[in-house]
Amino acid sequence: MEINICHLYPEVLNLYGDRGNIRCLEQRLKWRGIDCNVTLLRIGDRADLTKFDLFFIGGGQDFEQEVLLEDLGTGKGRDIKAAIEDGKTFLAICGGYQMLGHYYETHEGVRCKYLGAVDFYTKGADVRMIDNYCFQLEKESGGSIVVGYENHSGKTRLGEGVKPLGRIIRGSGNNGEDGTEGVRYKNVYGTYCHGPALPKNPEFADELIRTALLRKYGTAELEPLDDAAEKAAHDAVYEKIMNGTIR
């Protein structure tokens, strides 16, 4: 077995150590004897996206997202949308998550049209939502509790019939109002969770691996790993978030 990962725009969408998610996936696959190949797809690069099984899009600043619009318009955006509709697995963080929606509208009312691959939109607010936070994945995404860090001014609203990735326990999530966090559409997992998200949330990491393997091979039985250190890190962060002692 092998998983081919496409890391989209690593040179610009790279906030808060998010590329550590790739390292985490590589290592968890290696421990299980599953081959992993990672391709970096930068601005100006083109590739046959049908050859990849899992895509990662990290977070970036607003102006960096705008820089990518021209590149997406060369045909890459169309290919990404096709991969999503084909059921390929995507992990998209913060700005990468926002880019999959219809548009981002700044607090001043300037609207940037995005991919429209998933039915949601984002509008900028005058106050940033920034803190360590935690949320519980919906059952269809594994149901585990995820801990991480959010930092965004955009408020995301999901379209009718589009499900959130999870429900907020502590923090703001999509908009700080409706209790939702992220989006789950087909095999897209969109979230505001920086940190990086996966190393201290091993169940979430395995959910992505399982989804990609099931899509490719029709089976996804994962050998259990010794996650004592990862779970200890997760539980320590979760405890501090819940009692308000983490800064």
N, C-alpha and C positions, 0 to 999 in steps of 0.2 A: 504493500500500500504506500501511497505517497500523497502529499497535499502540496499544491502549488499556490503560493501566496503572492498577491500583487499589492505592494505598498505604494499607494497613490500619493504623489506630491510630497515626498519625504523632505525635500529641501525647504519647503515653506510651511507645511502643516505639521509642526513638530514641537508644540508647546508642552511644558510640564512633564517631560520624559515619556510622552505617549508612545514613542517608538519602542519603549520597553514592552509593550504589548506583543510586538513581533517576537522579541527575544523569548518571552514567556511561552508563546505558542510553539516556537521552534524547539525549546527545551522539553516541553511536555510531549511533543511528538517524538523527539529523540529517545526519551526515556521509555517509550512504548515500542520502539523499533520501527516507527513510521517515518519514511523519508520526507523531508521538507525542503522545498526550493523557494527562495524568496527573490522576487524581481522588483527592483525600484523603478517606478514609472514616473519620471519627472516632467516638468513643463517642456513641451516640444517632442517628447517621446511618444511613439505609437507602438502598439502591440496588439496581437490577437487576444482579446479578453476572454474568448471562449476556452482558452487553454488554462485559465486559472480557476481554482476551487474556492478560494477565500480572499476577500479584499479588505484592506485596512486603509481608512482615511482618518488622519489625526486632526487636531485642533490648530487654529491659527488666528491671527488678528484680522480685524475686519478688512483692512486694506489688502492683506494677502489673499483673502477670499476673492476680492474684486479682480486682482491680477489673474486669477485662474479662469475667470469667465471667458476670456478670449480663447484660451487653450481648450476649454471644454467645448467651445463652439466650432472647433476644427473637425469634430466628429467623435471626439473622445466622450463627450457627454452622452451622445446617442448610444455609444457602445456600452457605457456604464448602465444606462437605463435598460438596455437589452439584457445585460447580465443579471440585473435585479429581477426582471420579469422571467428570466430563465431559471430562477431559484438559486442562483449562486449566493454564497454566504458573505455578508458584509458586516464589519464592525466599523461604525462611523462615530467619531468623538467630536462633540461641541461644534466648532466651525464646519467640520466635515459632515456632521449630522445635519446642520442647518442647510448646507448646500444641496442636500437631496430633496428639499422642499420646493415649493413654488417660488418663494421670494423672501428676501430680507428687507424690511423697511426700517430705516434709521429713525432715531427719535425726532429728527428734523423733518421726516417725511420723504426722504429720498429712497426710492425703491430699486433694489437690485434683483433682477430676475434670475432665479437659479434653475436647477435641472427639472424640477417638477416630477421627479421619479416617484415620490411618495406624497400623498395628499395632506400637506400641512404647510404652514407659513410661520414666519418669525418677525416680530416687530421689536425694535429697540426701545428700552425704557431708560429713564433718567437715573435710576439707581441700579448698581450692579448686584447680582445675586452671587455672592462669593463666600464660601465657607466649606469646611469639611461636612459631608453629608452621607446619608445612607438611604437605601430604598430596597424594596423587595421585588424581585422579578415576578412577573405573572407566571402562572403554572405552565403555560405553553413555552416559556423561556427558561424553565428549570426550577423556578420558585425559590431560589436561594436569596439571601440578604447580601447586597453589594455595598461596600464602603468605598468612598473616594472623595474627590475634591471638585467642586464646581466653581466656575468664575465666568459669568456671562451677563450681559445686559439685555440680551434678546429674550423675549417671551414667545415661546412656541405654542401654537394652537393646532391640535390635530383635527383633521377633517372627520366628517361623520363616517363611522365604520372602520376608522383606522385605530388600532389598539396601541396603548402605551407599552413600553418595555416593562415598566414596573410602577409601583406606587410608593410615594415618598413616606419615609418613616421620620426622618429629620432632614430639613433643608428645603430648597425651593423647587428643584427639578425643572420641568418644562416652563413654568411661568409663576410659581409661587402662590398659585390661587386654586387650581383644581386638583392638586395632589398627585398629578401624573408625572412620570419621568420617562423621557425618551420615547422611542417608537419601535414597534415590531410590525413589519410588513413583509410578507413572504419570509425570506431568510435574511432580511435586513435587521440589524440590531443597532439602533441609533441611541446615543446617550450623551449626557453632559459630563460624564464621569472621567475626570483626569486622574493622574496619580503616579504611574499609569494604572489602569483599572484592573488588569488581569492578574498580575503577580500575587496580590493579596486577596484575590477572589477566584480561587482555583476552580470552583464549581461553575462559575461563569465562563472561564476559559475552556473548560471541558464541554460546556454546552455548545460553544462555537465549533470546536473540533468535531463533536458528534454530528452537528448539523451538516458540516461540510462533507464528512465521510458518508453520511446517509444519502446526501444528494449525489455523490459520485459513485458509490459502490452498492447502495441499497441496503447496507448494514453498517452498524456503528457500535459494536461492543468494545468499550474502552477498558483496558486493563487498569485496575485500581492502582493509584500511586500513594506513596507515603507523603501526605500533605501536612504533617504535623507542624512544621515550621510556618508554612503558608497560613494554616488555620489559626495558629497562635498570633501571627501578625494581624490577621483579619479581626480576631476577637478582641485584641488589645485596642485597635482603632475603633471598633464598634462601641466598646465600653466607654472610651473617652468621648466619642461623639454623643452618646446617650446621656452622659453625666456632665457634659459641657466643659471638660477639662482639656480638650485638644485645641491647639492654636497653631 
